Amino acid sequence: MDDINAGPNFYPHLLTLEPLIKSIFPIFGGYYWFISTYIFLILLAPILNKLLVALSQKEYLSLLFVGFGYLFILATFFKNQTTGSNNTLITAIYLYFCGGYIRLYRHNSHYLQAHYLIHLIILLIMLIFLIGSIYALDLLIKNGFIKAGNHRFFYFADGNSPFELIGALELFLVFLQLPSFHNHWINKIATTTLPMYLLHDNYLSHYLIINQWIHATKYQYTNKVQLYCLFWAIVLVFILAAIDLIVQFIFGKGINRLAQISSQQMRRFASYFYNLINK
């Protein structure tokens, strides 16, 4: 056991056939939750779109308010367990609804058309709430005002936090209101975002990076976790982006060809599925 823990070695149970197969077919194994959720969201999109365009703006807003209360207010302030976590399909559908509302009613809403500085100010306020709540609850727990484990200082900063949702939407609106521009390097780095996700969330590399390289669990339930995560997020972005750019340079043509074939097959399947719905 000492030899296993001495260096960056994989535990034997990670090298078994079952998790390997599940990582290849993530929809069935629960790996790559974002990819799994996104695929099912694509299949549901035609049905969801029919629902959304059939609603009036007032009905659409009512839908968003009810969803916000259920998925984010109840989950955060009342710890309603029926809402699930932030990486479920129902949360992804709600975010899809938010994006649909912005697209449909952007020009009919004074709020959505507000100057980007207003959205930026709201974004900063949400960040202050998120970070401030962590330090405030940590202080209350340490001084005995609240009887709870150290992990409870993330009470207002977990995946179903309304502060996170509002902050994310405001960030989107900030860039939506900014003048359009083109930057070669931003577009180049953007091509590495999905590979970065796949690299760091692979069940083997995730264990190696999170548990053995950066020892994330050491700071997981401390008030230093924000700075620690920010530092390693920046470091990992540079490292993983560099790895992917090197892979693109060496195997770019083959990867592009494989991506085209996969995309064509996915479009054919989606088209077949949509035709069945519309019959």
PAFITI-319384 format. One line per 4 residues: number of its first residue (from 1); their letters; for each residue x, y, z of C-alpha. Coordinates in nm, 2 decimals, always signed. Layout:
residues N
NUM> a> X,Y,Z; ...
This chain:
residues 279
1> mddi> +0.00,+0.00,+0.00; +0.29,+0.23,+0.08; +0.43,+0.18,-0.27; +0.10,+0.26,-0.43
5> nagp> +0.06,+0.59,-0.24; +0.42,+0.69,-0.28; +0.39,+0.83,-0.63; +0.15,+0.92,-0.91
9> nfyp> +0.03,+0.56,-0.97; -0.32,+0.45,-1.07; -0.50,+0.23,-0.83; -0.56,-0.12,-0.98
13> hllt> -0.94,-0.08,-0.97; -0.91,+0.20,-1.22; -0.76,-0.02,-1.48; -1.04,-0.28,-1.50
17> lepl> -1.25,-0.34,-1.81; -1.58,-0.21,-1.68; -1.48,+0.16,-1.62; -1.29,+0.16,-1.95
21> iksi> -1.60,+0.05,-2.14; -1.81,+0.31,-1.96; -1.57,+0.58,-2.04; -1.59,+0.49,-2.41
25> fpif> -1.97,+0.49,-2.40; -2.03,+0.77,-2.14; -2.41,+0.79,-2.19; -2.45,+0.45,-2.03
29> ggyy> -2.18,+0.48,-1.77; -2.23,+0.83,-1.62; -1.89,+0.96,-1.73; -1.86,+1.30,-1.91
33> wfis> -2.19,+1.42,-1.77; -2.18,+1.73,-1.99; -2.15,+1.52,-2.31; -2.43,+1.28,-2.20
37> tyif> -2.66,+1.56,-2.11; -2.59,+1.76,-2.43; -2.66,+1.46,-2.65; -3.00,+1.40,-2.50
41> lill> -3.07,+1.78,-2.50; -3.01,+1.78,-2.88; -3.26,+1.50,-2.93; -3.52,+1.68,-2.72
45> apil> -3.46,+2.02,-2.88; -3.73,+1.99,-3.15; -3.99,+1.91,-2.89; -3.88,+2.18,-2.66
49> nkll> -3.87,+2.43,-2.94; -4.23,+2.36,-3.02; -4.33,+2.41,-2.66; -4.14,+2.74,-2.63
53> vals> -4.27,+2.91,-2.95; -4.62,+2.81,-2.85; -4.59,+3.01,-2.52; -4.66,+3.38,-2.49
57> qkey> -4.39,+3.60,-2.34; -4.58,+3.61,-2.01; -4.62,+3.24,-2.00; -4.25,+3.19,-2.09
61> lsll> -4.15,+3.41,-1.80; -4.38,+3.22,-1.56; -4.22,+2.90,-1.67; -3.87,+3.04,-1.60
65> fvgf> -3.97,+3.18,-1.26; -4.13,+2.84,-1.15; -3.82,+2.66,-1.27; -3.59,+2.90,-1.10
69> gylf> -3.78,+2.86,-0.77; -3.78,+2.48,-0.79; -3.43,+2.41,-0.92; -3.23,+2.69,-0.75
73> ilat> -3.42,+2.85,-0.46; -3.56,+2.53,-0.31; -3.23,+2.35,-0.37; -3.02,+2.61,-0.21
77> ffkn> -3.22,+2.77,+0.07; -3.44,+2.47,+0.16; -3.21,+2.18,+0.05; -3.50,+2.01,-0.14
81> qttg> -3.34,+1.68,-0.25; -3.59,+1.63,-0.53; -3.43,+1.89,-0.75; -3.12,+1.68,-0.80
85> snnt> -2.78,+1.82,-0.87; -2.67,+2.08,-1.12; -2.54,+1.82,-1.37; -2.88,+1.67,-1.45
89> lita> -3.08,+1.68,-1.77; -3.36,+1.88,-1.61; -3.11,+2.16,-1.52; -2.97,+2.16,-1.87
93> iyly> -3.33,+2.19,-2.01; -3.39,+2.49,-1.78; -3.07,+2.65,-1.91; -3.19,+2.58,-2.26
97> fcgg> -3.51,+2.76,-2.18; -3.31,+3.06,-2.05; -3.12,+3.08,-2.37; -3.44,+3.04,-2.57
101> yirl> -3.60,+3.33,-2.39; -3.30,+3.55,-2.46; -3.31,+3.46,-2.83; -3.68,+3.51,-2.87
105> yrhn> -3.74,+3.82,-2.66; -3.40,+4.00,-2.65; -3.54,+4.30,-2.84; -3.87,+4.30,-2.65
109> shyl> -3.71,+4.34,-2.30; -3.56,+4.65,-2.16; -3.36,+4.44,-1.92; -3.20,+4.22,-2.18
113> qahy> -3.12,+4.53,-2.39; -2.96,+4.71,-2.09; -2.60,+4.84,-2.13; -2.33,+4.58,-2.07
117> lihl> -2.20,+4.77,-1.77; -2.53,+4.70,-1.59; -2.50,+4.33,-1.65; -2.13,+4.35,-1.54
121> iill> -2.23,+4.52,-1.21; -2.49,+4.25,-1.14; -2.23,+3.98,-1.23; -1.98,+4.13,-0.98
125> imli> -2.25,+4.14,-0.71; -2.32,+3.77,-0.76; -1.95,+3.70,-0.73; -1.93,+3.90,-0.41
129> flig> -2.23,+3.70,-0.27; -2.07,+3.37,-0.37; -1.73,+3.44,-0.22; -1.86,+3.64,+0.07
133> siya> -2.10,+3.36,+0.17; -1.82,+3.11,+0.18; -1.60,+3.32,+0.42; -1.90,+3.43,+0.63
137> ldll> -2.03,+3.08,+0.69; -1.68,+2.95,+0.75; -1.63,+3.22,+1.02; -1.97,+3.14,+1.18
141> ikng> -1.89,+2.77,+1.19; -1.54,+2.82,+1.34; -1.68,+3.05,+1.61; -1.96,+2.81,+1.70
145> fika> -2.25,+3.01,+1.58; -2.35,+2.74,+1.34; -2.32,+2.37,+1.42; -2.22,+2.22,+1.09
149> gnhr> -1.94,+2.04,+0.92; -1.68,+2.25,+0.73; -1.83,+2.15,+0.40; -2.14,+2.35,+0.48
153> ffyf> -1.97,+2.68,+0.41; -2.05,+2.60,+0.04; -2.42,+2.62,+0.13; -2.48,+2.91,-0.11
157> adgn> -2.21,+2.82,-0.37; -2.29,+2.47,-0.49; -2.41,+2.38,-0.84; -2.77,+2.48,-0.78
161> spfe> -2.69,+2.82,-0.63; -2.91,+3.10,-0.77; -2.61,+3.33,-0.75; -2.41,+3.10,-0.99
165> liga> -2.70,+3.09,-1.24; -2.76,+3.47,-1.23; -2.39,+3.53,-1.26; -2.35,+3.30,-1.56
169> lelf> -2.65,+3.46,-1.74; -2.51,+3.81,-1.67; -2.17,+3.71,-1.80; -2.34,+3.59,-2.12
173> lvfl> -2.54,+3.91,-2.15; -2.22,+4.12,-2.10; -2.06,+3.96,-2.41; -2.39,+3.97,-2.60
177> qlps> -2.41,+4.34,-2.56; -2.04,+4.41,-2.65; -1.96,+4.50,-3.01; -1.88,+4.20,-3.23
181> fhnh> -1.51,+4.13,-3.29; -1.28,+3.86,-3.43; -0.96,+3.74,-3.27; -0.75,+3.46,-3.41
185> wink> -0.60,+3.35,-3.08; -0.93,+3.34,-2.90; -1.08,+3.13,-3.17; -0.78,+2.90,-3.17
189> iatt> -0.80,+2.85,-2.79; -1.17,+2.80,-2.82; -1.11,+2.49,-3.03; -0.93,+2.33,-2.73
193> tlpm> -1.21,+2.37,-2.48; -1.39,+2.04,-2.55; -1.06,+1.85,-2.57; -0.96,+2.01,-2.24
197> yllh> -1.28,+1.89,-2.08; -1.24,+1.54,-2.22; -0.88,+1.52,-2.10; -0.93,+1.64,-1.75
201> dnyl> -1.26,+1.45,-1.69; -1.15,+1.12,-1.82; -1.17,+0.87,-1.53; -0.80,+0.80,-1.54
205> shyl> -0.66,+1.15,-1.60; -0.92,+1.30,-1.36; -0.79,+1.08,-1.08; -0.43,+1.15,-1.16
209> iinq> -0.48,+1.53,-1.19; -0.72,+1.59,-0.90; -0.61,+1.33,-0.65; -0.24,+1.29,-0.71
213> wiha> -0.10,+1.60,-0.88; -0.29,+1.90,-0.73; -0.43,+1.72,-0.42; -0.76,+1.90,-0.45
217> tkyq> -0.92,+1.71,-0.16; -0.66,+1.87,+0.08; -0.83,+2.21,+0.03; -1.18,+2.10,-0.06
221> ytnk> -1.34,+2.20,+0.27; -1.13,+2.51,+0.36; -1.18,+2.87,+0.29; -0.87,+2.87,+0.07
225> vqly> -1.04,+2.66,-0.19; -1.13,+2.95,-0.42; -0.78,+3.08,-0.47; -0.65,+2.72,-0.49
229> clfw> -0.91,+2.63,-0.76; -0.85,+2.95,-0.95; -0.47,+2.89,-0.96; -0.50,+2.54,-1.08
233> aivl> -0.77,+2.62,-1.32; -0.54,+2.87,-1.49; -0.25,+2.63,-1.49; -0.45,+2.34,-1.62
237> vfil> -0.60,+2.55,-1.90; -0.25,+2.64,-2.03; -0.12,+2.28,-1.99; -0.42,+2.10,-2.15
241> aaid> -0.46,+2.36,-2.42; -0.10,+2.32,-2.51; -0.14,+1.94,-2.52; -0.44,+1.97,-2.75
245> livq> -0.27,+2.23,-2.98; +0.03,+1.99,-3.02; -0.21,+1.70,-3.10; -0.39,+1.92,-3.35
249> fifg> -0.06,+2.01,-3.52; +0.05,+1.64,-3.54; -0.28,+1.46,-3.61; -0.50,+1.75,-3.72
253> kgin> -0.60,+1.61,-4.06; -0.69,+1.27,-3.92; -0.89,+1.43,-3.63; -1.08,+1.66,-3.86
257> rlaq> -1.17,+1.37,-4.09; -1.29,+1.16,-3.79; -1.49,+1.46,-3.66; -1.65,+1.52,-4.00
261> issq> -1.76,+1.15,-4.02; -1.89,+1.15,-3.66; -2.07,+1.48,-3.72; -2.23,+1.35,-4.04
265> qmrr> -2.35,+1.04,-3.86; -2.49,+1.24,-3.57; -2.67,+1.47,-3.80; -2.82,+1.17,-3.99
269> fasy> -2.94,+1.02,-3.66; -3.08,+1.35,-3.54; -3.25,+1.41,-3.87; -3.41,+1.06,-3.86
273> fynl> -3.52,+1.12,-3.51; -3.67,+1.46,-3.59; -3.86,+1.31,-3.89; -4.01,+1.05,-3.66
277> ink> -4.13,+1.33,-3.43; -4.28,+1.54,-3.71; -4.47,+1.25,-3.87
